Amino acid sequence: MSLPSAIGGYPVLSELGRGGMGVVYRAREPRLQTDVAIKVVLGALTPDARARFEREARACAQLRHPNLVRVVALGEEQGHPLLVMDYVAGESLAERLKRGPLPAREAVELMVRLTRGVAHAHQQGILHRDIKPENVLVARGEPLLTDFGLAHVGESHLTQTGQILGTPAFMAPEQANGERVDARADVYALGATLYALLSGRPPFRGETLLKVLSAVLDKAPARLSEVEEVDAELEALVLRCLAKEPAERPASAE
């Protein structure tokens, strides 16, 4: 596909990536002459879904934390809603994991700071719902959570459309099952991300989407004992975050 010359009035420099929910471009803020990242939401949205997206995008734009990528504006391009975010020049944790697991101390230090950002979002009533290594950028050693495209204000219930939103390998069982979710679903995803940083793989894998979802719902993750640097206390915390029942997880990111 050819690169658009501009999106929402921002000259486009390059495409950063695309997935099922949208495409992300690197663009130029013409007034400040700084780079931004623009996510264009793909697919048609019902009027209710569009209103909800805009309401939640405006809520995300109020978040200010050093470990959250800032949403600076929202707009529209040929009928598709878009989010304009700060551009972060750094690699994602998913890209870092291609070189293997992180040392336990480094993984924990990154996750502590990331979790503070998630806790800040939760304090404002915002759930992310898609925390995973791909959505964590690391710039100058600092982790920043990005892609609030699935964010939701307050508790979330996904069974109205029968659509599963999120990434199965990092998704809490209740989210995979289309049930009501709260902050503990993000706590699960934080635990799954830490598990991946320590082991080099997500807690659950499978040849098909159905097999991954089945494992998320019914199987226990492999223990981390084989990872030499992971002590019993750290493993216990990760497994607690990955509990099938929300009530058995830490009650909040804080």
Solvent accessible surface area in square Angstrom, and as a share of the most:
residue,aa,sasa,rsa
1,M,207,0.93
2,S,108,0.69
3,L,84,0.42
4,P,43,0.27
5,S,101,0.65
6,A,43,0.34
7,I,10,0.05
8,G,36,0.35
9,G,58,0.56
10,Y,35,0.13
11,P,59,0.37
12,V,16,0.09
13,L,87,0.43
14,S,42,0.27
15,E,73,0.33
16,L,85,0.42
17,G,31,0.29
18,R,112,0.41
19,G,47,0.45
20,G,83,0.79
21,M,74,0.33
22,G,3,0.03
23,V,6,0.03
24,V,36,0.20
25,Y,16,0.06
26,R,78,0.29
27,A,0,0.00
28,R,77,0.28
29,E,29,0.13
30,P,68,0.43
31,R,189,0.69
32,L,105,0.52
33,Q,101,0.45
34,T,67,0.39
35,D,29,0.15
36,V,7,0.04
37,A,10,0.08
38,I,0,0.00
39,K,13,0.06
40,V,10,0.05
41,V,9,0.05
42,L,70,0.35
43,G,45,0.43
44,A,106,0.82
45,L,63,0.32
46,T,85,0.50
47,P,115,0.72
48,D,110,0.57
49,A,20,0.15
50,R,55,0.20
51,A,53,0.41
52,R,93,0.34
53,F,28,0.12
54,E,51,0.23
55,R,124,0.45
56,E,14,0.06
57,A,6,0.04
58,R,126,0.46
59,A,26,0.20
60,C,4,0.02
61,A,18,0.14
62,Q,139,0.62
63,L,8,0.04
64,R,131,0.48
65,H,44,0.20
66,P,101,0.64
67,N,6,0.03
68,L,10,0.05
69,V,6,0.04
70,R,96,0.35
71,V,3,0.01
72,V,53,0.31
73,A,33,0.25
74,L,58,0.29
75,G,34,0.33
76,E,95,0.43
77,E,41,0.19
78,Q,165,0.73
79,G,46,0.44
80,H,63,0.28
81,P,3,0.02
82,L,2,0.01
83,L,3,0.02
84,V,1,0.01
85,M,7,0.03
86,D,45,0.24
87,Y,57,0.22
88,V,23,0.13
89,A,77,0.60
90,G,37,0.36
91,E,60,0.27
92,S,10,0.07
93,L,2,0.01
94,A,22,0.17
95,E,81,0.36
96,R,42,0.15
97,L,27,0.14
98,K,169,0.72
99,R,158,0.58
100,G,20,0.20
101,P,67,0.42
102,L,8,0.04
103,P,64,0.40
104,A,12,0.10
105,R,187,0.68
106,E,72,0.32
107,A,0,0.00
108,V,48,0.28
109,E,80,0.36
110,L,11,0.05
111,M,11,0.05
112,V,66,0.38
113,R,68,0.25
114,L,1,0.00
115,T,30,0.17
116,R,146,0.53
117,G,0,0.00
118,V,1,0.01
119,A,5,0.04
120,H,40,0.18
121,A,2,0.02
122,H,30,0.14
123,Q,120,0.54
124,Q,99,0.44
125,G,30,0.29
126,I,2,0.01
127,L,11,0.05
128,H,2,0.01
129,R,23,0.08
130,D,18,0.09
131,I,1,0.01
132,K,33,0.14
133,P,4,0.02
134,E,91,0.41
135,N,9,0.05
136,V,0,0.00
137,L,36,0.18
138,V,30,0.17
139,A,5,0.04
140,R,232,0.85
141,G,41,0.39
142,E,57,0.26
143,P,0,0.00
144,L,29,0.15
145,L,1,0.01
146,T,19,0.11
147,D,33,0.17
148,F,9,0.04
149,G,16,0.15
150,L,14,0.07
151,A,5,0.04
152,H,28,0.13
153,V,59,0.34
154,G,33,0.31
155,E,94,0.42
156,S,1,0.00
157,H,73,0.32
158,L,15,0.07
159,T,66,0.38
160,Q,155,0.69
161,T,110,0.64
162,G,65,0.62
163,Q,97,0.43
164,I,72,0.36
165,L,34,0.17
166,G,25,0.25
167,T,35,0.20
168,P,27,0.17
169,A,18,0.14
170,F,19,0.08
171,M,5,0.02
172,A,0,0.00
173,P,9,0.06
174,E,12,0.05
175,Q,5,0.02
176,A,7,0.05
177,N,84,0.43
178,G,8,0.08
179,E,79,0.35
180,R,135,0.49
181,V,2,0.01
182,D,33,0.17
183,A,22,0.17
184,R,70,0.26
185,A,3,0.03
186,D,2,0.01
187,V,5,0.03
188,Y,1,0.00
189,A,6,0.05
190,L,10,0.05
191,G,2,0.02
192,A,0,0.00
193,T,0,0.00
194,L,16,0.08
195,Y,1,0.00
196,A,2,0.01
197,L,0,0.00
198,L,2,0.01
199,S,13,0.08
200,G,34,0.33
201,R,49,0.18
202,P,33,0.20
203,P,10,0.06
204,F,11,0.05
205,R,161,0.59
206,G,36,0.35
207,E,146,0.65
208,T,70,0.41
209,L,112,0.56
210,L,137,0.68
211,K,109,0.46
212,V,17,0.10
213,L,21,0.11
214,S,49,0.31
215,A,7,0.06
216,V,0,0.00
217,L,62,0.31
218,D,111,0.58
219,K,128,0.54
220,A,88,0.68
221,P,19,0.12
222,A,55,0.43
223,R,146,0.53
224,L,0,0.00
225,S,77,0.50
226,E,126,0.57
227,V,36,0.21
228,E,171,0.77
229,E,107,0.48
230,V,13,0.07
231,D,87,0.45
232,A,82,0.63
233,E,144,0.64
234,L,25,0.12
235,E,11,0.05
236,A,60,0.46
237,L,83,0.41
238,V,0,0.00
239,L,44,0.22
240,R,126,0.46
241,C,15,0.09
242,L,6,0.03
243,A,16,0.13
244,K,61,0.26
245,E,102,0.46
246,P,30,0.19
247,A,86,0.67
248,E,108,0.48
249,R,6,0.02
250,P,23,0.14
251,A,84,0.65
252,S,52,0.34
253,A,13,0.10
254,E,156,0.70
